[in-house]
Amino acid sequence: MSYSCENCFKKTSFGSSQTHGRGVAGKRWKKRAQETKRTFKPNLQMYHGMKLCATCIKKLKNTKS
């Protein structure tokens, strides 16, 4: 099984992270932290035998039937 939600198919995504804001040191490279690659993982939980992300669990609990 992959690391993904079985309801909305949300999975690991990739992006960039920066430790300082863009305005630090007047946008000069000297004092700015470089951008590094990072992964964003969904908050997966086992719920009634399925792997669901926290967003889907909240939606399932709030459905009025």
N, C-alpha and C positions, 0 to 999 in steps of 0.2 A: 504494500500500500504506500502511496506517495503521501507527502506531507501536505494535504489539501483538505478543504472542507467538502463533505459529501453532498451538501445542499446547494451551496452557491459556487463551488469549485474555486474558492479563493486559495491561492498557494503562495509560496515564497516568491517575493519580487526583489529586484535589485535596484540600487540607486546610489546616490552620493551623500556623504555626510561631511559637514564642516563644523569644526569646533568653535569658531568665532563667527560673528556676524559679518556681513559683506562690507560694512562701513569701517571696519577696524583698520587703523593706520592709513586711512585715505586711499584704500585700494592698491597700495603698494605691496609687492611680493615680500618685502623685507620682514615685516612683522606679522603677516597674515599666515594662518595655518592652511596647509594645502588640503584639497578635497581628497577624501579617501572613499573607496568603494565599501559598501555595506549591504547587508541583507535585511529585508523586512519580512518577518514571519508572522502568520496569523496566530491568534490565540486559540489553539485547538483543544477541545475537551471531548471526552467520551460522554455521550448523552443518549440514553436508550439504545446502546449498542452501535451508535454511529459516531464518527468523528465530525464534530461540528465546531465552527468558529463561534466566539462569544456573541457576535452580532446576530447570528442565526438562532442561537439559543434564546436570546432576548426576544426575538421576533416570534418564536414558537410559543414562548410562555405568555406573550401578550395577545395571542389570537383569541378572539371571543367566539365561542361556538355554542 
